[in-house]
Amino acid sequence: MTIEHRVYLAGKRVACVARVLAGPVLACLFMVSAAHAAETFPSRVVQIVVPYTPGTGADILARSLGPRLAERWRVGVVTGGLPAITMREFLDLARSQPGKLYYSSPGNGGPQHLAMELLKLDAHIDLVHVPYKGSGGALADLVGGHVQAMIVSLQTAAPYVQGGKLRMLAVMSAERSPAFPEVPTLKELGLPDLEVETWYGLFAPAGTPALVVQKLNAELNALLAQPEVRELLARQGMIPAGGTPERFGDLVKRELARWSRVVAAAGIRAD
């Protein structure tokens, strides 16, 4: 079997892409022919489509798991150039200067954008959104001091934080990140409803036979249980979850309902 890994740059249309936004949520799509039965799958090239720029978490995950499949057949708030040392200080600063601080994101309507809009709603702050075409420009301008804040996945922010170029103020996961144990959660800071996990999912096109889905699910769960894979993901600040297709489907339904509320409240429209 051959695993073909494709990265689609921001702004390009990708057929059959379903993005479920979970601030940030990045989705890899498994392109699988529904005509193949489970007993013969895979009998041709399987494509993992990553609709995000190279170097993002979804890209790293696809590059890590793709070759291993062939062989077998959590989010942070970061700032730059601000006097705020803690998340509480950042919120106080933002409240004292409504509409005067700027935050970047990889694009309008993307997961990082929605996560910051949720923070704005629940923390009662007013920040100005500056959308970019991808994470590279958004991070570069944060490091350069052109914007003051950004919500970004831990694995993307880690090199900048470890190099002293950015300061991580909080994580939006339920628990502290093993990669940054000194950084508090927003729940610890009195914002219990601001739990936002970065998650990555593999989707197959509608109509894919249930036995094929089950086979892929079993293979991926087995890979995520391997010590070397868990260690690789841990170095990127990722925690493997695994589970059943049904459990993943329930997560998608909950996230759709949650982020639909944020989109409506913030008045976000597609470009």
N, C-alpha and C positions, 0 to 999 in steps of 0.2 A: 504494500500500500504506500501511496505517496501523500504526504500532507503538504498542501500548498498554502503558504502564508502570504496574505496580501494586506498591505496597509493603504487605506484610502485617505488622502490628505483632506484637511478641513475644507469645506466648500464644495466638494465634488458630491454628486448624487450617487448613492449606492443602492442598487436594487435590493428589495426584500429586507432592508435594514429596519429593525424595530428598536427604537431607543426608549427604554424605560428609565426615567431620570430619578436618581436617588441621591443626588448631591454630594459628591459626584458619582454618577452611575455610568459605567462604561461597559458596553455589551459587545462581545465577540459573537458573530453569527456563524453557525455551522451550516454550510451549504451542502445539503445531502439530497440526492435524488430519491423521490418518494417511490420510484418504480422498483428499487432494489429491496428485496426481502432481507430479513435479518440474517438468514443463514448464508447469504452471499455477500453481505455488506462487510467491508468495503471492497468493491471490485474495480474501482477507478479512483482518479484523483479526488481527494476531499479538500475543499477550500475552507480555511478559517479566515473570514473577512473581518478586519479590524478597521472600523470607520473613524479612526482617530490618528493623530500624527505619531511618527516614530518616537519611541522613548517614553510614551505614556504607559500607565499600568496595564491597560488592555494589550498593548503591543508586547510588553515584557512577558505577560502571562501566555500569550499565544506562542511566542518564540520558545518559551520554556516547555509547554505541554505538547506542542505540535510534534516535534521530533520524537518525544517519548510515546505518543500515540502511534506514530509510524512504526516504532520498534515493536510495539505490542500488536499490532495488526498492521485600614480603618481610617480618616480625612482630618486635615488640620487647618487652623486659621493662622496665617503667617503675616508678618508686617515687615516693612523696611523703611528706615529713615524717619521713624516716629519716636517721640520721647516716652511713649507708653512701654513699660516693661512687662506688665501683666495684662491679662484679658480684661480685668476690671478697670484698669487704667485706660485701656483702649476704648471701652464702652463709655466711660466718663468723658473722655476727650471727644468722642463722636457726638455725645449728647450736648456737649457745650459748644459744638461747632456744626450744627445741622446743615447738611448740603455742601460742606466745605472740604470733606475728605473723599478721596476717590478709591475705588477698588477695581481691580482688573479681573477678567475671566477669559477663558479660551474662546468665548463666543456667546452671542445673544441667545437665550433660551437653553443654554447648555446646563449640565449638572452643577457646575460650580456657581453659575449665575443664580440658579434656583436656590441653592443652599444659602447663599448670602442674602437673598431676598427673604428667606425664611428667618434668618438671623435678624434682619432688619425689622421684620414684623413682630417677632417675639421679644426682642430686646429694646424695641422702640427707639431705633436710631435711624438717621437719614444719611446714607452714603450714596455717592454718584457712581453709577456703573459705567465702566469703560471696557467694551468688548474688543477682543482681538481675534485674529484668525489662527488659533492654536495656542497651546500652552507656552511655547517658546517666547513669543513676544510679550505675553502677559507677565511671565516671570522676569524677563529681562528688564521691563520697565518698573517692576516692583523693586528689583535689586538696585536699579538706577535711581530710585526715588521719585519717579514720575507719577506713580500711584502709591497709595499708602497701605493697602491691604489686599489680601486675596485668600480665597478658600481653595485649597489644592490637596491632592492625594498625598499621603505621607511619603510614598516611594518617590514621587516627583520632587517634593520639597526637601527630602533628606539631605542631599549633597549641599544644598545652599545653607541649610540650618547648621549642619556639621562644620561647614567652612566658615561660619560666622557672618555670612552675608545676609541672612534673614533670621528673624526671631519667631519661634513658634509659640503662640499664646495659649492655644487650647486645642483639644481634639474633640471631634463631634461624635465619637463612638460611645458605646455604653460603658466601656472600661478604658482605662489608660492603655496606651500602646506599649507593648514590650520594647519597641525600638526607641521610644521616648518616654520612659517611665516617670520622669520628673514633670511632664506636661499634664496639667489637670484636664478633666472633661468639663464640658459646659454644664453638665448636670451638677457637678461639684460646685460650680460657680453660681448656682441658683437658677439655671435655665433647663429644667428637667425635660421639657418638650422638644429640645433641640438635639435629639439623638439622630445623627445622620451617618450611616455607614457607607463607605465606598464598597460596592460589590460588583463582581464581574460574573456574567452568566453566558452560557452557550445556548444558542437558540437554533432550532432546526425549522425549515419551512413548514407551513401548514400542510397537512396531508402526509407527512413522514410517518411510515408504519410504526405503530407502538412498540413492536419488538426491536426495531432499529434504535428508537429513542432509549429503550431500556438497556440495550447493549452499549450504547455510547455512555449512558449514565454510569453503568457498572465499571467501564474502563476508566472513566475520569475519576470516579471515587477511589478506585484502586491506585491511580497515579497520585492523587492528593494524600494518600496514606503513606506513601514512600518517604522514608526519612530524608533522603537527599532533596526531594521536591519540597518538603516542608521547610528544610533549612534554607533552600534557595528563596522561597517566598518570604520567610522570616527576615532575611537580609534586606528585602524590599519593603518591609513593614506590612506584609500581607499575612492574613491568617486563613488557612484553607477551611472551608465550611463543608462542602459536599452536600449530600442529602438526596432526596428523591425528586423526580420531576414534579410530583404533586406539591411538595413543599415549596419548590421554586415558583410554581404557578400561583400559589397563595401569596407569596411575597410580592410578585408582580402586581397582583390585584390590589393589595394594600398600598403599594407605592403609587400606583396610578391614581387612586383616590386622594392620597395625601398631597401629591404634587399638583394635581388639578386645582386644589384649593389655593396653593401658593401662586400658580399662574394667574388665576382669576383675581386674587387679592392684589397682586403686583401689576396687573394690567399688561402682562407680557404677551407680545405677539410675535409670530414667526416672521423672519426677514423675507 
